[in-house]
């Protein structure tokens, strides 16, 4: 999973899992929920799940 932050916000998410390639960019709008589940815990850790292949990423 590739995440790009700008100004403390996610602006690009790309699932790099083989044969997936699911991708969202801020230019598509601020809502990534059609392609990814992404939540930030109170401690600042991100959990991101690709809705296409199910792969998950835990930051930190």
C-alpha distance matrix in Angstrom:
0.0 3.8 6.6 10.2 13.1 16.7 19.7 17.8 16.1 12.7 13.5 10.4 7.2 5.7 4.5 5.3 7.2 10.8 12.9 10.6 9.6 9.6 9.7 11.6 13.5 16.2 18.8 18.4 19.6 18.6 17.8 14.3 15.7 16.4 12.8 11.0 12.6 12.0 14.6 15.7 18.2 21.4 20.4 17.5 14.6 11.9 10.9 8.5 9.2 8.7 12.4 12.5 11.5 11.4 8.3 7.9 6.4 9.5 10.0 13.2
3.8 0.0 3.8 6.8 10.1 13.5 16.7 15.3 13.8 10.5 10.8 7.8 5.7 5.0 6.3 6.9 10.0 13.1 15.0 12.7 10.6 10.6 9.3 10.5 11.5 14.0 16.5 16.9 18.1 17.2 17.1 14.0 16.2 17.1 13.8 12.2 14.1 12.8 15.3 15.9 18.8 21.6 20.5 17.2 15.0 12.4 12.5 10.3 11.8 11.2 14.8 14.9 14.6 14.7 12.0 11.2 9.1 11.3 10.5 13.3
6.6 3.8 0.0 3.8 6.5 10.1 13.1 11.6 10.0 6.8 7.8 5.8 4.8 6.6 8.8 10.4 13.4 16.7 18.2 15.4 13.1 12.2 10.1 9.9 10.1 11.7 14.7 15.4 15.9 14.5 14.9 12.3 14.9 16.4 13.7 11.7 13.1 11.0 13.1 13.3 16.4 19.0 18.0 14.5 12.9 10.3 11.3 9.6 12.0 12.1 15.4 16.4 16.6 16.2 13.8 12.3 9.7 11.0 9.5 12.2
10.2 6.8 3.8 0.0 3.8 6.8 10.2 9.6 8.3 5.8 5.7 5.0 6.6 8.8 11.9 13.2 16.5 19.5 20.8 18.2 15.3 14.4 11.5 10.5 9.2 10.1 13.0 14.6 15.0 13.8 15.1 13.3 16.4 18.0 15.7 14.2 15.6 13.3 15.0 14.8 18.0 20.0 19.2 15.4 14.7 12.5 14.3 12.8 15.4 15.3 18.3 19.3 19.9 19.7 17.5 16.0 13.4 14.2 12.1 14.1
13.1 10.1 6.5 3.8 0.0 3.8 6.6 5.9 5.2 4.4 5.6 7.2 9.2 12.2 15.1 16.7 19.9 23.0 24.3 21.5 18.8 17.4 14.4 12.6 10.9 10.4 13.6 15.5 15.0 13.1 15.0 13.9 16.9 19.1 17.4 15.6 16.4 13.4 14.3 13.4 16.5 17.9 17.2 13.4 13.6 11.9 14.5 13.8 16.9 17.5 20.3 21.7 22.5 21.9 19.8 17.8 15.0 14.9 12.3 13.8
16.7 13.5 10.1 6.8 3.8 0.0 3.8 5.4 5.4 6.4 6.4 9.1 12.1 15.0 18.3 19.9 23.2 26.2 27.3 24.4 21.5 20.0 16.7 14.4 11.8 10.3 13.0 15.6 14.9 13.1 15.8 15.5 18.8 21.0 19.7 18.3 19.1 16.1 16.8 15.7 18.8 19.7 19.2 15.5 16.4 15.1 17.8 17.1 20.2 20.7 23.1 24.6 25.7 25.3 23.4 21.4 18.7 18.6 15.8 16.9
19.7 16.7 13.1 10.2 6.6 3.8 0.0 3.8 5.6 8.4 9.2 12.4 15.1 18.4 21.4 23.3 26.4 29.6 30.7 27.7 24.9 23.2 19.9 17.3 14.7 12.6 15.2 17.8 16.3 14.1 17.0 17.3 20.3 22.8 22.0 20.4 20.6 17.4 17.3 15.7 18.3 18.5 18.2 14.8 16.6 15.8 19.0 18.9 22.2 23.1 25.4 27.3 28.5 27.6 25.9 23.5 20.8 20.0 17.1 17.7
17.8 15.3 11.6 9.6 5.9 5.4 3.8 0.0 3.8 6.9 9.2 12.1 14.0 17.4 20.0 22.0 24.8 28.2 29.5 26.4 24.0 22.1 19.2 16.8 15.0 13.2 16.4 18.3 16.7 13.9 16.1 16.0 18.5 21.5 20.5 18.4 18.1 14.6 14.1 12.1 14.6 14.8 14.5 11.0 12.8 12.3 15.6 16.0 19.5 20.9 23.4 25.6 26.5 25.2 23.4 20.8 17.9 16.8 13.9 14.5
16.1 13.8 10.0 8.3 5.2 5.4 5.6 3.8 0.0 3.8 6.2 9.3 11.2 14.8 17.5 20.0 22.7 26.1 27.0 23.7 21.3 19.1 16.1 13.4 11.7 9.8 13.3 14.8 13.1 10.2 12.3 12.3 15.0 17.8 17.0 15.1 15.1 11.9 12.0 11.0 14.2 15.2 15.5 11.8 13.0 11.4 14.1 13.8 17.1 18.1 20.2 22.4 23.7 22.7 21.3 18.9 16.5 16.0 13.8 15.3
12.7 10.5 6.8 5.8 4.4 6.4 8.4 6.9 3.8 0.0 3.8 5.8 7.4 11.1 13.8 16.4 19.1 22.4 23.2 19.9 17.5 15.4 12.4 10.0 8.8 7.9 11.6 12.7 11.7 9.3 10.8 9.8 12.7 15.1 13.9 12.0 12.7 9.8 11.1 11.0 14.6 16.4 16.5 12.8 12.8 10.3 12.4 11.2 14.1 14.8 17.0 18.9 20.2 19.4 18.0 16.0 13.8 14.1 12.3 14.6
13.5 10.8 7.8 5.7 5.6 6.4 9.2 9.2 6.2 3.8 0.0 3.8 7.1 10.4 13.8 16.1 19.2 22.1 22.5 19.3 16.4 14.4 10.9 8.2 5.8 4.8 8.2 9.9 9.6 8.3 10.5 9.7 13.2 14.9 13.6 12.9 14.4 12.3 14.2 14.6 18.3 20.2 20.3 16.6 16.5 13.9 15.4 13.6 15.9 15.6 17.6 19.0 20.6 20.5 19.3 17.9 16.1 17.0 15.4 17.8
10.4 7.8 5.8 5.0 7.2 9.1 12.4 12.1 9.3 5.8 3.8 0.0 3.8 6.6 10.2 12.5 15.6 18.4 18.8 15.7 12.7 11.0 7.5 5.7 4.4 6.2 9.0 9.8 10.7 10.2 11.3 9.3 12.7 13.8 11.6 11.1 13.4 11.9 14.5 15.5 19.1 21.5 21.4 17.7 16.9 13.8 14.6 12.1 13.9 13.0 15.3 16.1 17.5 17.8 16.5 15.6 14.1 15.8 14.6 17.4
7.2 5.7 4.8 6.6 9.2 12.1 15.1 14.0 11.2 7.4 7.1 3.8 0.0 3.8 6.7 9.5 12.2 15.3 15.8 12.6 10.1 8.3 5.7 5.2 6.6 9.0 11.7 11.5 12.5 11.8 11.6 8.5 11.3 12.2 9.3 8.3 10.8 9.8 12.9 14.3 17.8 20.7 20.6 17.1 15.5 12.1 12.1 9.1 10.4 9.4 12.0 12.8 13.9 14.1 12.6 12.0 10.8 13.1 12.7 16.0
5.7 5.0 6.6 8.8 12.2 15.0 18.4 17.4 14.8 11.1 10.4 6.6 3.8 0.0 3.8 6.1 9.0 11.8 12.3 9.4 6.7 5.9 4.3 6.5 8.5 11.7 13.7 13.2 15.0 14.9 14.4 11.0 13.3 13.3 9.9 9.5 12.5 12.3 15.6 17.2 20.5 23.6 23.2 19.9 17.8 14.4 13.8 10.6 10.8 8.9 11.6 11.3 11.9 13.0 11.3 11.6 11.0 14.0 14.1 17.4
4.5 6.3 8.8 11.9 15.1 18.3 21.4 20.0 17.5 13.8 13.8 10.2 6.7 3.8 0.0 3.8 5.6 8.7 9.6 6.7 5.4 5.2 6.3 9.1 11.9 15.1 17.1 16.1 17.8 17.5 16.3 12.6 13.9 13.7 9.9 9.3 12.0 12.5 15.8 17.8 20.7 24.1 23.6 20.6 17.9 14.6 13.1 9.8 9.0 6.8 9.8 9.0 8.7 9.8 7.9 9.1 9.4 12.9 13.9 17.3
5.3 6.9 10.4 13.2 16.7 19.9 23.3 22.0 20.0 16.4 16.1 12.5 9.5 6.1 3.8 0.0 3.8 6.3 8.2 6.8 5.7 7.7 8.9 12.1 14.4 17.8 19.5 18.9 20.9 20.8 19.9 16.3 17.7 17.3 13.5 13.0 15.6 15.9 19.0 20.6 23.2 26.6 25.6 22.7 19.9 17.0 15.7 12.8 12.1 10.0 13.0 11.5 10.3 11.9 9.5 11.0 10.9 14.4 15.2 18.2
7.2 10.0 13.4 16.5 19.9 23.2 26.4 24.8 22.7 19.1 19.2 15.6 12.2 9.0 5.6 3.8 0.0 3.8 6.3 5.5 6.7 8.7 11.1 14.4 17.2 20.6 22.4 21.2 23.2 23.0 21.5 17.8 18.4 17.8 14.0 13.5 15.8 16.7 19.8 21.6 24.0 27.5 26.6 24.1 20.9 18.1 16.0 13.2 11.6 9.5 12.1 10.2 7.9 9.7 7.4 10.0 11.0 14.6 16.3 19.4
10.8 13.1 16.7 19.5 23.0 26.2 29.6 28.2 26.1 22.4 22.1 18.4 15.3 11.8 8.7 6.3 3.8 0.0 3.8 5.6 7.5 10.4 13.1 16.8 19.6 23.2 24.5 23.2 25.6 25.8 24.3 20.6 21.3 20.1 16.4 16.6 19.0 20.3 23.4 25.4 27.7 31.3 30.4 27.9 24.7 21.9 19.8 16.9 15.0 12.5 14.4 11.8 9.5 12.1 10.5 13.5 14.7 18.3 20.0 22.9
12.9 15.0 18.2 20.8 24.3 27.3 30.7 29.5 27.0 23.2 22.5 18.8 15.8 12.3 9.6 8.2 6.3 3.8 0.0 3.8 6.4 9.2 12.4 16.1 19.1 22.7 23.6 22.0 24.5 25.3 23.6 20.0 20.5 18.7 15.3 16.3 19.1 20.9 24.3 26.7 29.3 32.9 32.4 29.8 26.7 23.6 21.3 18.1 15.8 12.6 13.6 10.3 8.9 12.3 11.8 15.1 16.9 20.6 22.4 25.6
10.6 12.7 15.4 18.2 21.5 24.4 27.7 26.4 23.7 19.9 19.3 15.7 12.6 9.4 6.7 6.8 5.5 5.6 3.8 0.0 3.8 5.6 9.1 12.7 15.9 19.4 20.5 18.7 21.0 21.6 19.8 16.2 16.7 15.0 11.5 12.5 15.5 17.3 20.9 23.4 26.1 29.7 29.5 26.8 23.9 20.5 18.3 14.8 12.5 9.1 10.2 7.0 6.4 9.8 9.5 12.6 14.4 18.2 19.9 23.4
9.6 10.6 13.1 15.3 18.8 21.5 24.9 24.0 21.3 17.5 16.4 12.7 10.1 6.7 5.4 5.7 6.7 7.5 6.4 3.8 0.0 3.8 6.1 9.9 12.7 16.4 17.3 15.9 18.5 19.3 18.1 14.6 15.9 14.4 10.9 12.0 15.4 16.7 20.3 22.6 25.7 29.1 28.8 25.8 23.2 19.8 18.2 14.6 13.1 9.8 11.3 8.8 9.2 12.1 11.3 13.6 14.6 18.2 19.3 22.7
9.6 10.6 12.2 14.4 17.4 20.0 23.2 22.1 19.1 15.4 14.4 11.0 8.3 5.9 5.2 7.7 8.7 10.4 9.2 5.6 3.8 0.0 3.8 7.2 10.6 14.0 15.1 13.2 15.5 16.1 14.5 11.0 12.2 10.6 7.1 8.6 12.2 13.8 17.5 20.1 23.3 26.7 26.9 23.8 21.5 17.8 16.1 12.4 10.8 7.3 8.4 6.6 8.3 10.6 10.6 12.4 13.6 17.1 18.3 21.9
9.7 9.3 10.1 11.5 14.4 16.7 19.9 19.2 16.1 12.4 10.9 7.5 5.7 4.3 6.3 8.9 11.1 13.1 12.4 9.1 6.1 3.8 0.0 3.8 6.9 10.4 11.6 10.2 12.5 13.2 12.4 9.2 11.5 10.5 7.4 8.7 12.3 13.1 16.7 18.9 22.4 25.6 25.7 22.4 20.5 16.9 16.0 12.4 11.9 9.1 10.5 9.8 11.7 13.4 12.9 13.8 14.1 17.1 17.6 21.1
11.6 10.5 9.9 10.5 12.6 14.4 17.3 16.8 13.4 10.0 8.2 5.7 5.2 6.5 9.1 12.1 14.4 16.8 16.1 12.7 9.9 7.2 3.8 0.0 3.8 6.9 8.4 7.0 8.9 9.5 9.0 6.4 9.5 9.1 7.1 8.3 11.5 11.8 15.2 17.3 21.0 23.9 24.4 21.0 19.7 16.1 15.6 12.3 12.5 10.5 11.6 12.0 14.3 15.3 15.0 15.2 15.1 17.5 17.6 21.0
13.5 11.5 10.1 9.2 10.9 11.8 14.7 15.0 11.7 8.8 5.8 4.4 6.6 8.5 11.9 14.4 17.2 19.6 19.1 15.9 12.7 10.6 6.9 3.8 0.0 3.8 5.3 5.6 7.5 8.4 9.5 8.1 11.8 12.0 10.6 11.4 14.2 13.6 16.6 18.1 21.9 24.3 24.8 21.1 20.4 17.1 17.5 14.6 15.6 14.0 15.3 15.8 18.0 18.9 18.3 18.0 17.2 19.2 18.6 21.6
16.2 14.0 11.7 10.1 10.4 10.3 12.6 13.2 9.8 7.9 4.8 6.2 9.0 11.7 15.1 17.8 20.6 23.2 22.7 19.4 16.4 14.0 10.4 6.9 3.8 0.0 3.8 5.3 5.3 5.7 8.2 8.3 12.1 12.9 12.5 13.0 15.0 13.9 16.3 17.5 21.2 23.2 24.0 20.4 20.3 17.3 18.2 15.8 17.3 16.3 17.4 18.5 20.9 21.3 20.8 20.0 19.0 20.5 19.4 22.2
18.8 16.5 14.7 13.0 13.6 13.0 15.2 16.4 13.3 11.6 8.2 9.0 11.7 13.7 17.1 19.5 22.4 24.5 23.6 20.5 17.3 15.1 11.6 8.4 5.3 3.8 0.0 3.8 5.4 7.8 10.2 10.7 14.3 14.3 14.2 15.5 18.0 17.3 19.9 21.2 25.0 27.0 27.8 24.2 24.1 21.0 21.8 19.1 20.2 18.7 19.4 20.0 22.7 23.6 23.3 23.0 22.3 24.0 23.0 25.8
18.4 16.9 15.4 14.6 15.5 15.6 17.8 18.3 14.8 12.7 9.9 9.8 11.5 13.2 16.1 18.9 21.2 23.2 22.0 18.7 15.9 13.2 10.2 7.0 5.6 5.3 3.8 0.0 3.8 7.0 8.1 8.5 11.6 11.0 11.3 13.3 15.9 16.0 18.9 20.9 24.6 26.9 28.0 24.6 24.2 20.8 20.9 18.0 18.4 16.6 16.7 17.3 20.3 21.3 21.7 21.6 21.5 23.5 23.2 26.3
19.6 18.1 15.9 15.0 15.0 14.9 16.3 16.7 13.1 11.7 9.6 10.7 12.5 15.0 17.8 20.9 23.2 25.6 24.5 21.0 18.5 15.5 12.5 8.9 7.5 5.3 5.4 3.8 0.0 3.7 5.6 7.6 10.5 10.8 12.0 13.3 15.1 14.8 17.1 19.0 22.6 24.6 26.1 22.8 22.8 19.7 20.1 17.6 18.4 17.3 17.3 18.6 21.7 22.1 22.5 21.9 21.6 23.1 22.7 25.6
18.6 17.2 14.5 13.8 13.1 13.1 14.1 13.9 10.2 9.3 8.3 10.2 11.8 14.9 17.5 20.8 23.0 25.8 25.3 21.6 19.3 16.1 13.2 9.5 8.4 5.7 7.8 7.0 3.7 0.0 3.8 6.4 9.1 10.8 11.9 12.1 13.1 12.2 14.0 15.6 19.2 21.0 22.6 19.4 19.7 16.7 17.4 15.4 16.8 16.5 16.7 18.7 21.5 21.2 21.4 20.3 19.7 20.7 20.2 23.0
17.8 17.1 14.9 15.1 15.0 15.8 17.0 16.1 12.3 10.8 10.5 11.3 11.6 14.4 16.3 19.9 21.5 24.3 23.6 19.8 18.1 14.5 12.4 9.0 9.5 8.2 10.2 8.1 5.6 3.8 0.0 3.8 5.5 7.4 9.0 9.3 10.2 10.2 12.3 14.7 18.2 20.5 22.3 19.4 19.2 15.9 15.8 13.6 14.4 14.0 13.7 15.9 18.8 18.4 19.2 18.2 18.3 19.6 19.7 22.8
14.3 14.0 12.3 13.3 13.9 15.5 17.3 16.0 12.3 9.8 9.7 9.3 8.5 11.0 12.6 16.3 17.8 20.6 20.0 16.2 14.6 11.0 9.2 6.4 8.1 8.3 10.7 8.5 7.6 6.4 3.8 0.0 3.8 5.5 5.7 5.8 7.6 8.0 11.0 13.7 17.3 20.1 21.5 18.5 17.6 14.0 13.4 10.6 11.0 10.3 10.4 12.5 15.2 14.9 15.5 14.8 15.0 16.8 17.2 20.6
15.7 16.2 14.9 16.4 16.9 18.8 20.3 18.5 15.0 12.7 13.2 12.7 11.3 13.3 13.9 17.7 18.4 21.3 20.5 16.7 15.9 12.2 11.5 9.5 11.8 12.1 14.3 11.6 10.5 9.1 5.5 3.8 0.0 3.8 5.4 5.1 5.7 7.5 10.3 13.6 16.8 19.7 21.5 19.0 17.9 14.3 13.0 10.4 10.0 9.7 8.7 11.6 14.3 13.5 14.9 14.2 15.2 16.9 18.0 21.5
16.4 17.1 16.4 18.0 19.1 21.0 22.8 21.5 17.8 15.1 14.9 13.8 12.2 13.3 13.7 17.3 17.8 20.1 18.7 15.0 14.4 10.6 10.5 9.1 12.0 12.9 14.3 11.0 10.8 10.8 7.4 5.5 3.8 0.0 3.8 6.2 8.1 10.7 13.8 17.2 20.4 23.5 25.1 22.5 21.1 17.4 15.7 12.6 11.3 9.7 7.8 9.7 13.1 13.2 15.1 15.4 16.9 19.2 20.6 24.2
12.8 13.8 13.7 15.7 17.4 19.7 22.0 20.5 17.0 13.9 13.6 11.6 9.3 9.9 9.9 13.5 14.0 16.4 15.3 11.5 10.9 7.1 7.4 7.1 10.6 12.5 14.2 11.3 12.0 11.9 9.0 5.7 5.4 3.8 0.0 3.8 7.2 9.7 13.3 16.5 19.7 23.1 24.2 21.4 19.6 15.8 13.9 10.3 8.8 6.5 5.4 6.9 10.1 10.5 11.9 12.5 14.0 16.7 18.1 21.9
11.0 12.2 11.7 14.2 15.6 18.3 20.4 18.4 15.1 12.0 12.9 11.1 8.3 9.5 9.3 13.0 13.5 16.6 16.3 12.5 12.0 8.6 8.7 8.3 11.4 13.0 15.5 13.3 13.3 12.1 9.3 5.8 5.1 6.2 3.8 0.0 3.8 6.1 9.7 13.0 16.1 19.5 20.5 17.9 15.9 12.1 10.1 6.6 5.6 4.7 5.2 8.1 10.0 9.2 9.9 9.5 10.7 13.1 14.7 18.4
12.6 14.1 13.1 15.6 16.4 19.1 20.6 18.1 15.1 12.7 14.4 13.4 10.8 12.5 12.0 15.6 15.8 19.0 19.1 15.5 15.4 12.2 12.3 11.5 14.2 15.0 18.0 15.9 15.1 13.1 10.2 7.6 5.7 8.1 7.2 3.8 0.0 3.8 6.8 10.4 13.1 16.6 17.9 15.7 13.7 10.2 7.9 5.5 5.0 6.6 7.0 10.6 11.9 9.8 10.6 9.1 10.3 11.8 13.7 17.2
12.0 12.8 11.0 13.3 13.4 16.1 17.4 14.6 11.9 9.8 12.3 11.9 9.8 12.3 12.5 15.9 16.7 20.3 20.9 17.3 16.7 13.8 13.1 11.8 13.6 13.9 17.3 16.0 14.8 12.2 10.2 8.0 7.5 10.7 9.7 6.1 3.8 0.0 3.8 7.0 10.1 13.5 14.6 12.1 10.5 6.9 5.7 4.3 6.5 8.8 10.3 13.5 14.5 12.3 12.1 9.6 9.3 9.9 10.9 14.2
14.6 15.3 13.1 15.0 14.3 16.8 17.3 14.1 12.0 11.1 14.2 14.5 12.9 15.6 15.8 19.0 19.8 23.4 24.3 20.9 20.3 17.5 16.7 15.2 16.6 16.3 19.9 18.9 17.1 14.0 12.3 11.0 10.3 13.8 13.3 9.7 6.8 3.8 0.0 3.8 6.6 9.9 11.4 9.5 8.3 5.7 5.5 6.6 9.2 12.2 13.6 17.0 17.6 15.0 14.6 11.5 10.8 9.9 10.7 13.3
15.7 15.9 13.3 14.8 13.4 15.7 15.7 12.1 11.0 11.0 14.6 15.5 14.3 17.2 17.8 20.6 21.6 25.4 26.7 23.4 22.6 20.1 18.9 17.3 18.1 17.5 21.2 20.9 19.0 15.6 14.7 13.7 13.6 17.2 16.5 13.0 10.4 7.0 3.8 0.0 3.8 6.7 7.9 5.8 5.5 4.4 6.4 8.8 12.0 15.1 17.0 20.2 20.6 17.9 16.9 13.4 11.7 9.8 9.4 11.1
18.2 18.8 16.4 18.0 16.5 18.8 18.3 14.6 14.2 14.6 18.3 19.1 17.8 20.5 20.7 23.2 24.0 27.7 29.3 26.1 25.7 23.3 22.4 21.0 21.9 21.2 25.0 24.6 22.6 19.2 18.2 17.3 16.8 20.4 19.7 16.1 13.1 10.1 6.6 3.8 0.0 3.8 5.3 5.3 5.3 6.4 8.0 11.3 14.2 17.7 19.5 22.8 22.8 19.7 18.6 15.0 13.3 10.6 10.4 11.2
21.4 21.6 19.0 20.0 17.9 19.7 18.5 14.8 15.2 16.4 20.2 21.5 20.7 23.6 24.1 26.6 27.5 31.3 32.9 29.7 29.1 26.7 25.6 23.9 24.3 23.2 27.0 26.9 24.6 21.0 20.5 20.1 19.7 23.5 23.1 19.5 16.6 13.5 9.9 6.7 3.8 0.0 3.8 5.4 7.5 9.6 11.7 14.9 18.0 21.4 23.1 26.5 26.6 23.5 22.4 18.7 16.8 13.8 13.0 12.8
20.4 20.5 18.0 19.2 17.2 19.2 18.2 14.5 15.5 16.5 20.3 21.4 20.6 23.2 23.6 25.6 26.6 30.4 32.4 29.5 28.8 26.9 25.7 24.4 24.8 24.0 27.8 28.0 26.1 22.6 22.3 21.5 21.5 25.1 24.2 20.5 17.9 14.6 11.4 7.9 5.3 3.8 0.0 3.8 5.7 9.0 11.6 15.1 18.3 21.7 24.0 27.1 26.7 23.7 22.0 18.3 15.8 12.4 11.0 9.9
17.5 17.2 14.5 15.4 13.4 15.5 14.8 11.0 11.8 12.8 16.6 17.7 17.1 19.9 20.6 22.7 24.1 27.9 29.8 26.8 25.8 23.8 22.4 21.0 21.1 20.4 24.2 24.6 22.8 19.4 19.4 18.5 19.0 22.5 21.4 17.9 15.7 12.1 9.5 5.8 5.3 5.4 3.8 0.0 3.8 6.4 9.8 12.7 16.3 19.4 21.8 24.7 24.6 22.0 20.1 16.5 13.7 10.7 8.7 8.3
14.6 15.0 12.9 14.7 13.6 16.4 16.6 12.8 13.0 12.8 16.5 16.9 15.5 17.8 17.9 19.9 20.9 24.7 26.7 23.9 23.2 21.5 20.5 19.7 20.4 20.3 24.1 24.2 22.8 19.7 19.2 17.6 17.9 21.1 19.6 15.9 13.7 10.5 8.3 5.5 5.3 7.5 5.7 3.8 0.0 3.8 6.7 9.9 13.3 16.6 19.2 22.0 21.5 18.7 16.7 13.0 10.2 7.0 5.5 5.9
11.9 12.4 10.3 12.5 11.9 15.1 15.8 12.3 11.4 10.3 13.9 13.8 12.1 14.4 14.6 17.0 18.1 21.9 23.6 20.5 19.8 17.8 16.9 16.1 17.1 17.3 21.0 20.8 19.7 16.7 15.9 14.0 14.3 17.4 15.8 12.1 10.2 6.9 5.7 4.4 6.4 9.6 9.0 6.4 3.8 0.0 3.8 6.3 10.0 13.0 15.7 18.4 18.2 15.7 13.8 10.3 7.8 5.7 5.2 7.7
10.9 12.5 11.3 14.3 14.5 17.8 19.0 15.6 14.1 12.4 15.4 14.6 12.1 13.8 13.1 15.7 16.0 19.8 21.3 18.3 18.2 16.1 16.0 15.6 17.5 18.2 21.8 20.9 20.1 17.4 15.8 13.4 13.0 15.7 13.9 10.1 7.9 5.7 5.5 6.4 8.0 11.7 11.6 9.8 6.7 3.8 0.0 3.8 6.7 10.2 12.7 15.6 15.1 12.2 10.7 7.1 5.7 4.7 6.6 9.7
8.5 10.3 9.6 12.8 13.8 17.1 18.9 16.0 13.8 11.2 13.6 12.1 9.1 10.6 9.8 12.8 13.2 16.9 18.1 14.8 14.6 12.4 12.4 12.3 14.6 15.8 19.1 18.0 17.6 15.4 13.6 10.6 10.4 12.6 10.3 6.6 5.5 4.3 6.6 8.8 11.3 14.9 15.1 12.7 9.9 6.3 3.8 0.0 3.8 6.7 9.4 12.1 12.0 9.7 8.4 5.5 5.1 6.6 8.4 12.1
9.2 11.8 12.0 15.4 16.9 20.2 22.2 19.5 17.1 14.1 15.9 13.9 10.4 10.8 9.0 12.1 11.6 15.0 15.8 12.5 13.1 10.8 11.9 12.5 15.6 17.3 20.2 18.4 18.4 16.8 14.4 11.0 10.0 11.3 8.8 5.6 5.0 6.5 9.2 12.0 14.2 18.0 18.3 16.3 13.3 10.0 6.7 3.8 0.0 3.8 6.2 8.9 8.6 6.0 5.7 4.2 6.4 8.9 11.6 15.2
8.7 11.2 12.1 15.3 17.5 20.7 23.1 20.9 18.1 14.8 15.6 13.0 9.4 8.9 6.8 10.0 9.5 12.5 12.6 9.1 9.8 7.3 9.1 10.5 14.0 16.3 18.7 16.6 17.3 16.5 14.0 10.3 9.7 9.7 6.5 4.7 6.6 8.8 12.2 15.1 17.7 21.4 21.7 19.4 16.6 13.0 10.2 6.7 3.8 0.0 3.8 5.4 5.8 5.0 5.4 6.3 8.6 11.8 14.1 17.9
12.4 14.8 15.4 18.3 20.3 23.1 25.4 23.4 20.2 17.0 17.6 15.3 12.0 11.6 9.8 13.0 12.1 14.4 13.6 10.2 11.3 8.4 10.5 11.6 15.3 17.4 19.4 16.7 17.3 16.7 13.7 10.4 8.7 7.8 5.4 5.2 7.0 10.3 13.6 17.0 19.5 23.1 24.0 21.8 19.2 15.7 12.7 9.4 6.2 3.8 0.0 3.8 5.9 5.5 8.0 9.3 12.1 15.0 17.5 21.2
12.5 14.9 16.4 19.3 21.7 24.6 27.3 25.6 22.4 18.9 19.0 16.1 12.8 11.3 9.0 11.5 10.2 11.8 10.3 7.0 8.8 6.6 9.8 12.0 15.8 18.5 20.0 17.3 18.6 18.7 15.9 12.5 11.6 9.7 6.9 8.1 10.6 13.5 17.0 20.2 22.8 26.5 27.1 24.7 22.0 18.4 15.6 12.1 8.9 5.4 3.8 0.0 3.8 6.0 8.3 10.9 13.7 17.1 19.5 23.2
11.5 14.6 16.6 19.9 22.5 25.7 28.5 26.5 23.7 20.2 20.6 17.5 13.9 11.9 8.7 10.3 7.9 9.5 8.9 6.4 9.2 8.3 11.7 14.3 18.0 20.9 22.7 20.3 21.7 21.5 18.8 15.2 14.3 13.1 10.1 10.0 11.9 14.5 17.6 20.6 22.8 26.6 26.7 24.6 21.5 18.2 15.1 12.0 8.6 5.8 5.9 3.8 0.0 3.8 5.7 9.0 12.2 15.7 18.4 22.0
11.4 14.7 16.2 19.7 21.9 25.3 27.6 25.2 22.7 19.4 20.5 17.8 14.1 13.0 9.8 11.9 9.7 12.1 12.3 9.8 12.1 10.6 13.4 15.3 18.9 21.3 23.6 21.3 22.1 21.2 18.4 14.9 13.5 13.2 10.5 9.2 9.8 12.3 15.0 17.9 19.7 23.5 23.7 22.0 18.7 15.7 12.2 9.7 6.0 5.0 5.5 6.0 3.8 0.0 3.8 6.3 10.0 13.1 16.2 19.7
8.3 12.0 13.8 17.5 19.8 23.4 25.9 23.4 21.3 18.0 19.3 16.5 12.6 11.3 7.9 9.5 7.4 10.5 11.8 9.5 11.3 10.6 12.9 15.0 18.3 20.8 23.3 21.7 22.5 21.4 19.2 15.5 14.9 15.1 11.9 9.9 10.6 12.1 14.6 16.9 18.6 22.4 22.0 20.1 16.7 13.8 10.7 8.4 5.7 5.4 8.0 8.3 5.7 3.8 0.0 3.8 7.0 10.4 13.4 16.7
7.9 11.2 12.3 16.0 17.8 21.4 23.5 20.8 18.9 16.0 17.9 15.6 12.0 11.6 9.1 11.0 10.0 13.5 15.1 12.6 13.6 12.4 13.8 15.2 18.0 20.0 23.0 21.6 21.9 20.3 18.2 14.8 14.2 15.4 12.5 9.5 9.1 9.6 11.5 13.4 15.0 18.7 18.3 16.5 13.0 10.3 7.1 5.5 4.2 6.3 9.3 10.9 9.0 6.3 3.8 0.0 3.8 6.8 10.0 13.4
6.4 9.1 9.7 13.4 15.0 18.7 20.8 17.9 16.5 13.8 16.1 14.1 10.8 11.0 9.4 10.9 11.0 14.7 16.9 14.4 14.6 13.6 14.1 15.1 17.2 19.0 22.3 21.5 21.6 19.7 18.3 15.0 15.2 16.9 14.0 10.7 10.3 9.3 10.8 11.7 13.3 16.8 15.8 13.7 10.2 7.8 5.7 5.1 6.4 8.6 12.1 13.7 12.2 10.0 7.0 3.8 0.0 3.8 6.4 9.8
9.5 11.3 11.0 14.2 14.9 18.6 20.0 16.8 16.0 14.1 17.0 15.8 13.1 14.0 12.9 14.4 14.6 18.3 20.6 18.2 18.2 17.1 17.1 17.5 19.2 20.5 24.0 23.5 23.1 20.7 19.6 16.8 16.9 19.2 16.7 13.1 11.8 9.9 9.9 9.8 10.6 13.8 12.4 10.7 7.0 5.7 4.7 6.6 8.9 11.8 15.0 17.1 15.7 13.1 10.4 6.8 3.8 0.0 3.8 6.8
10.0 10.5 9.5 12.1 12.3 15.8 17.1 13.9 13.8 12.3 15.4 14.6 12.7 14.1 13.9 15.2 16.3 20.0 22.4 19.9 19.3 18.3 17.6 17.6 18.6 19.4 23.0 23.2 22.7 20.2 19.7 17.2 18.0 20.6 18.1 14.7 13.7 10.9 10.7 9.4 10.4 13.0 11.0 8.7 5.5 5.2 6.6 8.4 11.6 14.1 17.5 19.5 18.4 16.2 13.4 10.0 6.4 3.8 0.0 3.8
13.2 13.3 12.2 14.1 13.8 16.9 17.7 14.5 15.3 14.6 17.8 17.4 16.0 17.4 17.3 18.2 19.4 22.9 25.6 23.4 22.7 21.9 21.1 21.0 21.6 22.2 25.8 26.3 25.6 23.0 22.8 20.6 21.5 24.2 21.9 18.4 17.2 14.2 13.3 11.1 11.2 12.8 9.9 8.3 5.9 7.7 9.7 12.1 15.2 17.9 21.2 23.2 22.0 19.7 16.7 13.4 9.8 6.8 3.8 0.0
